[in-house]
Amino acid sequence: MSRSFNFCAGPAALPEPVLAKARDELLDWHGKGLSVMEMSHRSKEFVSVSDAAERDLRELLSITDDYAVLFLQGGATAQFAAIPLNLLRGAANADYVNTGQWSIKAIAEARKYCAVNVVASSEGERFLTVPPQSGWATSAGAAYLHYTPNETIGGLEFGWIPDTGTVPLVADMSSTILSRPVDVSRFGVIYAGAQKNIGPAGLVIVIVRKDLLGSPDPRTPAVLDWTLQSANGSMYNTPPTFSIYLAGLVFQWLKEQGGLVAIGELNRRKAEALYGYIDASGFYANPVEKASRSWMNVPFTLADAALEKDFLAGAREAGLLNLEGHRSVGGMRASIYNALGMDAVDALVSFMRDFAARKG
Ligand SMILES: *Cc1c(COP(=O)(O)O)cnc(C)c1O
């Protein structure tokens, strides 16, 4: 068996020890004679798996008891609708920041339920900058403010947390959660699809301040109703049991790596190494403003776009997979989530250097 370095933006690489453990436990979990996939979600065995996953996530992110943690289905996209449905609480409008493709999708979905005020947009700057909060035009009576701390496609990341006063701050952290420590107490809601830094696609984690529960829109589908799901321990309906189990293994692995301070330091060094090489190369380029470059998703172009096919084929041959950029923007993109270590970045930089020397 040989595993390649997988730079896919999502579903993304998982830590090899996690996959090996899941393999070892697949047919017979802890001597119980069955797989986690085959257990009742209400069995004490599965409840222990689910409780441990929540406990470890709370520990990693220092989530206090003021917050509910939900394990739901439908990915981050289902939450684009759940957010207005659960949070409008009678209000007619909500504020959104537009920093790229995922912001745009969140805004389009919210528009089905309320008046969306776009407080700021960096579309005019081709989404290469984060609009400073001093220029944001918030609306009176907004039920919440939504933003995307890391734009997975554009590779644009906020290096700061907006200050919205008493207006609940809502963050789509799909591609940045668990990449470094974050002060959860600054947020009303944090949500994240699992397939970037947590586990299998389909699972979405919602961390919601409990005072925001209790007044969902009466039309809210039961599976998206945070109040109902919270009252039922995320088991109003059958939860994605195997995905929760796998996420729990990832949380354990993260704790073994030293938690978010250690993984954050490693992620900073990985990003510095890759951007540092790109900037110095004279052959590759990343157009995002330096202070807002993503630690997780690194888009880059080659000096000559005609070389892209060659680059991708050579990379594949060198065991470096999924480096093509998003179909909407082209170019290249290396996603370097938690599961990829410095060895992956070193291998990529070494291939890029060699390619530039041959073709530059
Ligand atoms: C991947 C991603 C999504 C979409 O997740 P789905 O699981 O496809 O719904 C939303 N927001 C961000 C920031 C993402 O990276």
The ligand as a Gaussian input file, in Angstrom:
#p B3LYP/6-31G(d) Opt

LIG

0 1
 C      -16.965000      23.130000       1.552000
 C      -17.600000      24.362000       2.078000
 C      -18.996000      24.510000       2.144000
 C      -19.967000      23.487000       1.599000
 O      -20.015000      22.312000       2.287000
 P      -21.070000      21.189000       1.812000
 O      -20.721000      20.037000       2.680000
 O      -20.826000      20.914000       0.353000
 O      -22.422000      21.703000       2.059000
 C      -19.493000      25.679000       2.677000
 N      -18.686000      26.643000       3.141000
 C      -17.337000      26.540000       3.079000
 C      -16.489000      27.657000       3.602000
 C      -16.767000      25.396000       2.549000
 O      -15.430000      25.290000       2.496000

